[in-house]
Amino acid sequence: MDLISYDAVLDISLRRLATIVPAITYTGMYRIEQNGTLSSSCEDQVELFMSQRLSEQSLEASNTTTYLEMIYTQPCSGGWHQQRPLKEEMAGKNHSLGGSLVSGVGLHIPPKRTHFQRHIVDWGEVFQSNAKNRRCSDDDRNVINMYRSRKIEQHQFDGCAIIHHPTVIRWAEAIRQYRIEKGDSTNHETMVSMLTKRRTREEAEQILKSKKHFCVLITRTTMTPRYQADGLVRHALRRLLGKKYKECLGLQAWQGGAQIMKEMNMTNTGPDNTYEIQDAFKFVITMANEQSEGYLVEKTIHPYLAGSVGITATPGVGKYINADALVSCSIPEADLAKVQQYYRGSLDKAFLWMPFNTTPDMWTTEKNIQPIVHDPYNDKAGRDEAVLEFVTEQWEEALTPCVDKIVALDKDDDAYVKKLMQPYILNEGLRSLFDGTYIATSLLHWYLVMGSPIVQGLQIEKLLATEGMLEQTEGCGVP
């Protein structure tokens, strides 16, 4: 993802944080590539930038009551690394502030005023950051650990705080930028304005009349070494729809999907423009690689922009976006775990599955039962067709209510039109994921747990009651 979209989201969130906590003055986003040189002195460049911005507001950085918080989204060249505890860099460095800013590659440790350097670590796919591998520790209070799901919260220990950053936010910004660059939107479009548009009934009815196909699943593959087994839920649903009702097409570079796209005069797409080829379909399966609360990706945005109805299985999705604009399905964790126990793959040894004609009880008593490779990229070995058959069978009962919802909606034009009339987010985007509120309040919690002086004395819960997230879907609550 383009760092510009990533940084833009943080910029919006930090500006929002400054409105929630009046004692905070946000000086802005400083991009080394645009405003300076990426060198060992980039910390000095950032501090100078902050001091100048504060001076413009008649505030003094050197004031003993002022705390400077510098947040990096990438490390300075020659400086410390993301996974390295900051205390290692601090050891033996006794910098002081004289007539000019301190130079050097380490952290500044001014003796008379407090100056913190935070660094954001984005952990990517959640399952790679499980309890065994996580780096979240209260030994290092300067690293802001960002995760894509709230699942990691189950593995936290006392004193360890994280930020939940759903990737749907940064991809929404990337989509917005793509639409502007292509001329589909004006420069004035924001994430909020893009996602709060409501279609009239007449517009929605015209869209329904234009539909040529029932359903589509667009994904580059069935499985990668990064995925857990629940990344296959979308493929099981596609197969069940074909078995019980109508064919749902599989597009992109998956099982001949690229050829189908060529025949349909479609071009290859990416996370910022997939909506461009979805308008011919009534339904789009938008399930993510992981089915856990808060794991929201760009897939749910594209059908909304395309005038289609997305199908998701993200638990608690209505807390974050308007679930009434989607078909929201659920699959119990027990059913996901039932399949996950067969998967023995990892980043080092991919696509390993215990034999599907065996049971977990047999694995402990019969030592000759070993995992088998089902490689989705190996045509000669039948790809992973056996895996898809197995998961479809295992999840059929759990997914049947989802199939029934889709079938009922496909047969009810009035209900379908009402779905198309729904915006992606409600409340005109106020106090939502996309106006900076969600990440801002997450940062507020992080600062509180980590004992930052900028939140000392604040009544956080009272602040959140008046400035936190608004309910997106009636009855679903807030995250």
N, C-alpha and C positions, 0 to 999 in steps of 0.2 A: 504494500500500500504506500502511496505517496505520503511522505512525511508531512507535507503541507496540510493535507486533510487531517492527519493525526494531531498536529500541533494546533490547527484551527479549532478543533473540538476542545482541547485543553484551554485554549485562550477564552473561548466562550464560557467554559466552566469556572475558570478563575475569576473572570469578570463577574459572574453570577455570585461567587463566593463573597466577593467584596461588597455586594449589595445586601447579602444576608448578614454579614458581620461588619458593621460600619467602621470598626476599629482597624480593619484591613484596608490598605491602599494597594491596589494592583497596578504595577508599573508597566505591564504589557509583555508581549512576546518578543524575544530577541533571537533572531536567527543568525547564527554565526556565518553561514554561507552568504547571506545577503548583506549583513551589516559589518562584518569584520573578517578576520582571517582565522582559520581553524588552526590554532597553535597552542603551545603550552601555556599561553597567557590568556586563554579564552575566559577563564574565571574573572580575570581583571576586566576584560571587555564587558562582561555581563554586569559586574558590580558598578562600573562606570556608567553604563546605561541606566541602571536602577537609580544611581545617585542623581543623574541629570533629570530623570523623570520626577523624582521626589522634589528636586529643587524647583522644577517648574510649578509644583503645587505648594511651594513655600514650606516644604518639609526638609529636615536635615537628616541625612543618613547617619551622621556621626552622633546624633542625639542619643543619650544613654537610655532613653525610654523607647527607642526605636529598635525593632527586631527585623533584620533582613532575612528573608527566606528566598533562596535561589533554587528554583526547581529545574533540573535538567531532564530533557527527554532523550538525550544521547550524550555520551561522555566526551569530554574535551580530549583532543589528541594528546597523547603523552601523559594524560592524567589517570585517574583511577578507573577501574572497570566495573561493569554493572554487577557482577556476582561477587565482588570483593568487598568484605566488610570495611566500612570507612575508617574504623578505628585503626586499621593497619596503615592507612595513609596518614592518619593524624599523628602517629607515634613519632616523637623526636622533632616535630615541627613547632616552633614557637614564634610564629609570625606576629608582627605588631603593625599598627597603622601609624605611619609618620606623616610627612608632608605629601606623600603620594600613595596611590594604591599599591598594595603588596603584589609582587610578581612571584611566579613560581607555579608548579604544576599541582601541588597538593591543596588541601583545604586550608583556607585562612582561619586562624583562630585568634581573633582580636581579644585583647585582654580586658577591655573596658565595656564593650558593647557586644550584644549577642548577634551572631551572624551564622545562620544555618545554611548548609548546602544540601538540598534534597536531590535524589535521583530516582526517576521513575523506571521501574523494571516491568516490562510487559511480558508476561509469561506465555502468551500464545495459547495453544490448545490446553485446556484445563487438565486433561488426564495426564499430561506430561508433568504436571505440578502437583502430584498427589502427596499424601502425607509423607511418603518415603523420600521424595525428591525435592520438596519445597525448600526454599531458602528464607522463608519468612521467620524472622527472629527478633526478639526484643533486645538482642545485643547490639543491633544496628538500627538506630532510630532515625536514620537519614535516608533509608531506602523506602520508597513508596511502591509496594508490590501490587501490581494490577493483574486481576484475573478476569477471564471472560465469562465466568459462571459464578454463582453463589455456592456451588457445590464444595469449593475449597474451604468454606467457612466451617464445615463439619470437622475439618482436621486442624483447626487453629488451637493454639494453646494460649494460656494467660499472657497478656502483654503483647501479643502479636496482632497487629491490625493490618487489614488489606483494603484495597479499593476495588470495587466491582465496576468494571468498565465494559459494558456490552458492546461488541464490535459493530452492532447495527448503527451506533451513533457515528462512528468515524466513517463507515461506508456510506451513510446518508450524506455526509459532507462530500465524499468523493463523487457520489452520484450527482449531487447538486452542481459540483464543479464541471462534471462531464456535460450536463445538460446546458450549462451556460456556454461552454466552449463550442458545443455543437450548434448553438443557436436555438435550442428548444425552450430556453428560459432567458429571462432578462438578468442583468447583473444585480438587480435588486432582490432576486429570489433568495430566501434563506431556507434552512432546513425546515423551520417551522411553517413558513408559508407553503413550501412544497408538499408538506405532509398533512396539512389541515384543509386542503381544498375539498369541497363537497360537490358532487355531481347533482344536477337536477334530475328529476324523474325522466324527463324527456331525453336527456343525455344518456342516462343509464339504459333506457329502453332501446335507443339507437345502437348502443354498444352491444347489447344482447343480440340484436338482429344481425350484427356483423360477425358473430362467432362462427367459425368453420369447424372447429374440433372440440372434443369433449375435455381432454385433460392432458397434461404434460409433466414430466419430471426431467429437469435439466441438471445434469451432474457430470463431472468429468470422469468419474469412475464409481465402482460399487464400494471399494475398500482401499484404503491406503494404510501404511504402517502407523500413521498418526491416529487413526480412528479407533474407537471402541465399537463393540458389536452394535450398539444402538444407532450407529450411523447407517445401518441397514434397514431401519424401520421404514424409511421412505420407499425403498425398493420392494419390501414386503407389501406395503400398501398398494403400490402400482400393480403388482401381480394379482393381488386380491380383487382390485377393481376390474381387471380384465377377466378374472375367473367368475366373478359374481354379477358383473354388469356390462361395462364397455371397456374397450381397449384404452389404456392411458399410455401415450407415447413416451419413449425414453430417448432423449436427445443429448447432444454434445458428443464427446469422444468416448462413448460408452456403448458397447455391443452394437456397433453399426450406426449409432446415432448421428455421427458426422455425415454419413451418406444420406440419411433421411433429411438432414438439414439442407444439404446441397440440393436434393430433389425438390425441397419446399422453398428454394431460393432464400435460405437463411444464412447468415454469416455467423462465424464463431463469436462468442460473447465472453465477457468477463464480469466480475462483481459490480462494476459501475454502469453496465449498459444492457444487462440481460433482459430488462423490461421491453427492449425494442423488438424482441421476437416472441413475446408472450401474448400479444393482443389477439391472436387468432384462437386462443384457447379459453374455454369457460373457467377451468380450474387449473391451478398450478400447485404441485406438491412442493412445499417450501421447507420441509423438515431439515433441521441442521444436522451436523455431525454428531451432536450430543444432545440427548433429551434430558436436560436438567434446568432447574429454575434459573432464569437470568441469562441463559445461553441464547442470546438473540443475535442473529446475523442479518445480512442485507437481503436474504432470500424473501423475507416477508414484505419488503418494500416494493420489489419489482412488480408483482401482480397488481398491487394498488395503482402504480403509475401506468400500467398497461391496460387497466380496465378489466382485470380478471379477478378471480377470488382465490386467495392463497389458502393452503391447507397446512396447518402446523400441529405439532405435538409438544411444544415447549410448555412444561408445567408452569402454571401461574402467569401465562402470557398476558392476561387481562390486567395485571398490575402495572404493566409497562407500556402497552399500546392498546388501541381500541380492538378488543377481541371480537366485537360485533361485525367488523369488516372482514373477518376470516372464518374459516371452518376450523374450530379448535377441537382437536382430538386429544385423547389421553391414552397412555399405555402404562400400566402399573410397573413400579420399579422391580417388583418380584418377577415379572415377565421378562424384563430386560436382563435381570441377573441370571435368569434361567438359561438364556442363550450365551451371555457373557462368559459363563463358566466353561464353555466349550472352546472359547477363543484363547489361544496361548501365544499369539503373535506379539511382537514388540518391534521397536525401531531397528533392532539388530537382526531379529529373526521374524520376518514378516509372513503373514497369511497362514499361520499354523493353527489348525483346528483339531480338537480331539475327534475321533471317528464318530459320526452321527448315529451309528448303529450300536453305540455303547452308552452306558450311563455312568454318572459320577461315582456310584458305588463300586463299579467294576474297575475304575482306575487305580484304586488303592489295593485291590487284591490281585489284579492281573497286570504284572509289571511289563508284559510284552505289548501292552496297548500304548502306542506312541502317537503324538500329533502328526497330522498329514497336511501337506502344503496344498492350498487351493488358491492359486495365483490368478487374479482377475485379468492379468496381461498375457497369460500363456494360452494361446489358441489351441495348441496341440493337446494340452491336458484338459480341455473343456472349460477353461477359465475357472470361475467360481460358481458355476451353475448349481452344483451340489449344495453350496452354502445358501444360495438364494432359495432353493427348494426347502431346505431345512428351516430357515428363519421364518419363511412364509407359513409353514405348517405350525411352527411353535407359537407364532403370534396371531394366528387367524382368529381365535376366539377374542383376544384382546382388541384387535383392530376392526372386528365386524361392526361395532357401533359407529365407528368412524366412517366405514363404507356406507352404512345406512344413512348417515347424515348427508353425505355427498350425493347419494342417489336421490334422496328426498328433495334436496335443493335443486338438483338438475331438473327435476320434474315440476318444480314450482317456480314459474317465471316471476311472479310477484315478489316472492321471498328473495330470489336471486337479484332482482333489480334493487331491492332495499339494501342488500349487501353492497352493491356497487355505489350506492349513494352515501355510504359511510366514509368518513375521513379516516386516515391512518391513526391519527391521534386527536383527542378531544380537547375541550377547554381552550381552543385556539392556540394550543401548544404551550399555554402558560403553566409554569411549574411542572415540567415534563422532562423526559430524557433529552429532548432536543433544544431546550433553551438554556442548558447548562446546569439546571437544578439538581439532577440526580448525581452527577459526579461531584458537584460542589458540596452537597450534603455528605457524600461518602468521604470526601477530603476532610470535612469538618469532624467526622467521627475519627478519622485517622489521626488528626492533630490532637484530638482529645485523649485517645488511648496512649499516644506517644508523648503526651505531656508537653506539647508545644506552648510556649508562653503567650502566643497570639490568641489562645482560646481560654486562658486562665480567667476564672470568674464568670464565664458565660453560662447561661442556662440553656444548654444545647436543646433539650427536649422542647422547651418553650419556643425556641427559635424555629425548630423543625415543624412545630404545630402551625406556625403562621407562614413559614417560607418553604417548607418541604414539598414533596410531590403531592399532586392532586390525583384523586382516583380517576383512572382512565376508563375502566369498564365497571358499570354499576354492580355492586356486590362483590367485587374482586379485591377491594382494599388497595393498599399501596405497599411497595416493597420496603 
